[in-house]
Amino acid sequence: MRGLFWFRNDLRLLDNEALHLAAKQCKELLCVYCIDPREFDETPYGFTKTGPFRIQFLLETLHQLKASLQGIGGDLWVLTDAPENAIPQLLAEHQINQLYYQHQAGTEEAETVENITQYCIANSIKVYGTHGATLFHIDDIPFSLDRLPNIFTEFRKATEKSSKVRPAFTAPKTITSIKLDGANQIPTAHDLGYTIPEPDPRAAIHFKGGETAAMQRLQHYFWDTQALKEYKETRNGLLGADYSSKFSAWLALGCISPRTIYWEVRKFEQEIVSNSSTYWLIFELLWRDYFYFVTLKYGRLLFQKGGIKQQPQDWSTNLTEFEKWRTGNTGNAFIDANMRELLHTGFMSNRGRQNVASYLVHDLNIDWRMGAAWFEHCLVDYDVASNYGNWNYLAGLGNDPRENRYFNTQTQANRYDPDGEFVRHWLG
């Protein structure tokens, strides 16, 4: 059998069910990643959909993945083309009869899969799509999607009671690659029209893409520093590398799976300590799961003005005020410090994200979708479900029993930056 493995947001060898299956079933395998040019389109707000930090992290990850595949006899072919163009063409050119991929949340992603699947059906190509982006497998949660609770706590309690995390899949030991003519080079950021800024020395952490870097971060946070022991107490921090796990960037591209993290937490609990902090990291992975399933349930509603509650407000689209917020020039020191961190590093703390989102929506009354689009552009850990789920939540249009999720930024600054250290760090 000849197979094509279509990498998406599962850029790893370990705990990759679809890749495990493909390596097992296929005598020859063509591994492909498509850099979709639509990701570089300009938004209506004057910036591209994908920014330089995300591009840099993706390219680093692809280089790492290519090297890992070559180490077991495979290879990675990176094409700058829409998947619905590139995948059918490769299937036809190389007489490939099986396609493997991992499902993603998001309506655009689902449409792409549907287009490719229709081609495969018409051409008698078997399609294997697996679910590996979440901690709990979609088949193991105690609800059908249409009955998914609209409150996270209900989801969490039922899932914790009824569901079990599946074992992680081992990485394939060997892959026999289908040989293609010519050399396949991963494009540079410059090739894609980007200039990558120099690393900012003020950054909390310098993210490096790839599975190896993800596993190194796991080793560092759990075993070298044992920072996991205090995660619940420190997770609302603003400065430094280890106040939170910082796994989100590697999770976003699938350089590491939630299951790998989960089973390492369980190992840590057996060997070091089991406490509220170890539980809280799993709790946060459950939030991530929840937003993924919410995205599957509501589809396009998640991206519309009225959110999943379909309650559109009379939002402003004042570009002058939005530009001040986007660049960290609102005059509110706590907001500006967080927005400068995002602008210059592609990262912001969870506490910061909640505050700047609340400020944009509730203080400036600006359309939440503009903020979500800016986060999508900037964040090295951008994930469609978590990003848009959280923005729905903060705008009062999502999964929250409270009607108004408003943050008083002065109160928040006094609590989380009482000495003004974070503000000085970014505003001087």
N, C-alpha and C positions, 0 to 999 in steps of 0.2 A: 504493500500500500504506500502511496505517496500522499503526504499531508502538507497542509499549509497552516502554520501557527501564526495567528494574527495577534501580536502583542498590542495591548491597549494600556489600561492603568493597572498592569500586573507585571511590572518590569523587574522580575526576579526569577530565580530558579527554585528556591525553597518554598514549600507550601503553595505550589501553583498547580492546582488540580488539572486544569486543561492541558498544561505542558506535560505533566506526569502521564496523562492519558495518551497524548499525542506521541510521546517518546516510546511508550509501551506498544502502541498499535501500528506505528508507521516504520517501514524499512528506511524510508528517506523522508526528510522533513525540511521544509523551507520556512524559516522564521523571519517575519516581516514586521516592521513598524512604519506606520504612515504619519508623517508630519503634515497635518492638514492645513493647507494655505488659508482656509477660512478662519483659523485661529489668529491670524494676523490682521483680520479686517478691522477697520476703524469703527468704533462705537459712535452713536450720535452725540457723544459728549466730548469728542475731540481727542481721544486716545485709543490705542489699539486694544483689542480684546485681551491679548497676551503681552505682558511686559518683559523686560530684559532679565529680571531675576528668575522668572519661571522658565524662560528659554535656556538660560545657563544651566539651571538645575536639571532640566530635561536632557540636554546634550551630554552633560556629565554622566547621567544615568544610562543613556544609550551606549556611550563608550564602555562603561563598566559591564553592561549586559552583553555587548558584543564580545568582549574579552572572555567573559564567563562561558558563553556558548562555544567559543572557539576552543576553550580549554577542555571541552568534552566532545569535540569533534563536530560541533555545529557552527553556525554563523548567524549574524543578524544583518538583514538587508533593510536599509532605511531609505524610504522613498518620500519625496516631497510632493504629495498628491493626496486628493481625497480618497479615503478607503474604498468608497463605492466605485471609483474609477480603477484604482490600482489592483484591488484584490481579485475581481473577476478576470482582469487581463492576465494576471499571474496564473490563476487557476487554469485558464484556457491554454496559455502558452506552454505550460509545463505538464500538461495532462495529469493534473492533481485531482484526486477524487475524494479527499476528506479535508474539511476546514474545522479548525479549533479556535476558540476564543473565550474570553471571560466577559460576562455581562457587566454593564455599567448602569448607574442611574443617569437620568437626564433625557429629555425628549429628543434632542438632536442626536444623541448617541443611539437611542432606540430606533430612530428613523434610518440611520446609517446601517444598523444591523438588519433591519427589515428589507432594505434594498438589496443587500448582499445575499440574504437568505432567499429571496425570490429568485435571484439569478441561480443560486445553487440548486433549488428545487427544479427549476426549468432544465438544468443540465445534469441532473442525477448525481449531484455531489452531496455527500453526507455532511451534516453540520452538527458539531458538538459545542454547545454553549454551556459553560459552568458558572456557578455563583461562588466567588471566592473573595469578594470585596469586604464582606462583613464578618464580625466575630461569630454570630449565630447564622447558620445557613438558613436561607429563606424558607426551606421546607421544614425547618425545625422550630420556628416560632409558632406560638399557640393561636395564631390568627390567620385567616386569609387576608390579603391586602385590603379588600373592601371593608373588612371589619377591624382594621388596625385602629387602636384607640387614638383619640385626638389629644390625649394627655400623656406625656412621657412616663409619669409615675405609674400609670396603669400598665403601660407596655412593659416597663422594667420589672415590676413585681410579678406579673404573669410569666414573663420570660425567665426570670431567675428561678421561679418555682418549677416550671415545666420543661425547660429546654436545657440541653447540654451542648457544650462546645465540642465540635468534632476534632479528632486528632489532626495534626498538621501532616501534609504530604512531604515525603522526602524529595530532594532534588534529583532529577534524572542523572544517571552516571555517564551515559553516552547518548549521543545523537549523531545520526549519519545525515549530513547536510546534502540537500540537492544543490548541485553545482550550477551556478549561473555564469554566463559570459561576462567578462569585464570586471573591473574593480568596483566595489561599492564602498564609497566613503561617506561617513556621517557628515552632513553639512556643518559649517561653522556658524556661529551667531551672525557674523558678517554676511555670509551667504544668504541668510534669512532676513537681512536688512536691519540687524540690531548691533548696537554698540554696548558692550557690557561695561558698566561702571567699575571702577576700582573698589575693592572691598572697603567698607567704612569701618575704621578702627573702633567706632563706638558701638558696633553691632553686638547684641547679646550672644550670638552664636553665628559662625560662618558655616552655612549648610553646604555640604558637598553631596552631589547626587550619586545614587547607586546603592546596590544591595550590600556591598562591603561596608560602606559608610554607615548604613542603617544598622547593621549588626554591631559595628564598633560603638555606635551611640547606645545601643542596648547594653552592651558590655560595660560601658562607662557609667551609665546612669544607674544600673542595677548593682553591678558587682565591684567596679573600681571605686566608686564614691559612696555606694549604697544610699544615694539620694532618694531613692524610692521610699525609704523608711519615713521620710518627712514630707512626702508629696502633698498630702492633704493640707498641711500647715503652710507650705511654701507656694502652692500652685497659683495664688493670686499675686505673685511677685511681678516686678516690672524690670528689674535689672539683673543681668547675669545669665550664665548658660544653664544653670542647674536648678532654678526655682521651679521649673516644670520639665516634663520629659522631652519636649521638642520632637516627638516622634511624628508629628502631623505632616511634615513635608514628605517624609519617606512613605507614610501611609497613603498620601494623596496620589502618588505615582505607582503605588504598589511595590516599592522597593522592599518593603517588609509587609507581612500580613498581620491583621489583628490577632489571628490565632497564634502566630509565633510569639507575639508579645504576651498574650494571655498565658500560654504554657510556661513562659519564662517567669511570669509573675508567680504562678503556682510553685515553680521550682524555688524561687526566692522565698516564698512563704514557708516551704519545708525546711530550707537550709539556713535562713537568716531570721525572719520574723513575719508573722501574719498580723496585720493591724488595719486600722481604718484607712491608712494611706495606700496599702496594697489593694484594698477593696476599691478605693476611689479611682484608681487608674482603670480598673475594669469598668467601673461606673461610667467613666468618660468614654470608653470604647462603646458602651451601650448607647450613649447619646449619639455617637457617630452612626451606629446601626440604625437608630430610630430615624434620623434624618434621611438616611438612604431609603428606608422603606416608605417614609412619608413622600419622598420624591417619586417613587414608583407608584404610589397610590394616587397622588394628585396630578402628576404630569405637568401639563402646561399651566395649571392654576398657580403653581409655585412661582412662576415668573411674571405673572400678570399684576397689574397695578393694585388690585384688591387682595392679592395673595390668596392663600387657600381658604380663607374665610369669605372671600369675595366681598370685602367691605372697603371699596376705594374711598380714600380721603381726598380732600381738595388740596393735593400736594402742590408745592411750588417747584418750578424747574429753573429757578434763578441761577444762572451760570456764574454770575459774579460771586455770589455767596458760596456756591459749590466749589469754585476755584480756590477760595480762601480756605475752605475746609480741606480740600484735597491736598493743598500744598503746606498745610500747617500754619496758616496766617489768620486765624479767626480772632485772635486777641485773648482767647481762653488758653492759659498756659498749659493746663493739663491735657486738653484736647490737642493743642498744637504740638506738644512734645511727642505724643503718641503718633500723630500723623506724620511728623518728620521721621520718626523711626521707620514707619512703613515705607515712606517715599525713598529713603536712603538705603534700606536693607531688604525690603520685601517681607518683613516679619513684624508682627506686633503681638503683645501678650493677649491672652484671652480677656483679662480685665480691661485692657485698653480697647479692645474691639467692641466690647459691650458699651463702653462709655462714648466712644466716637460715633457709633451707630445711633445710640439714643440721642446724642447731641444733634446730629444731622436731621433726624426724623422729628424729634419732639421739640427741640429748641429752635431749629431753623425751618422746620416744616417742609423740608425738601424731600422730593420723591425718593423713597428708599431704594428704588432700582438703580438710581445713579450711584449711590454708595456701594451697592452690591457689584456694580460693573467696575468701579475703581478697585475694590478688593480683588475682583477676578483678574484685573490687569496686574496688580502688584504682588499679591501673596504667593510666596514660593510654595506654600502649602495649600494652594487653592484646590478646593474640592467642591464640585457643583452642588451636591446635596447639603453638605455642611454649611457652605456659604449662603446659599439661598434659603435654606431652612432657618438659619440663625437670623438672617435679615427679616424674614417673615415674622419670626418670633419677636424680635426687638421692635418691629413696626406695629405690633399688636394685631397682626393679620395671620398669625400662625398657631402653633401648638402651645398655647399658654393659657392656663385658667385665669390669669390676671388680665384685665382689659388693657391696662396701661403699664408697659414695662419701661418706666422712666427712671433715668439715673441722674441724680443731682451731682453734677461734676465737681462742685466745690466740696461737698461731703465726701465724695469718693476720693478726691485728691488728699483731703485731710486724713482719711483712713489708710490709704494705700501708698501715699507718698508724703508722710507727715513732715519730713524735713526738707522736702523739695528737691531731694537728690536726683530723682528721675527727670524732673523738669530741667534742672541745671545741666544734666548730662546731655540733653538734646537741644536745649535753647541757649546754653552758655551762660 
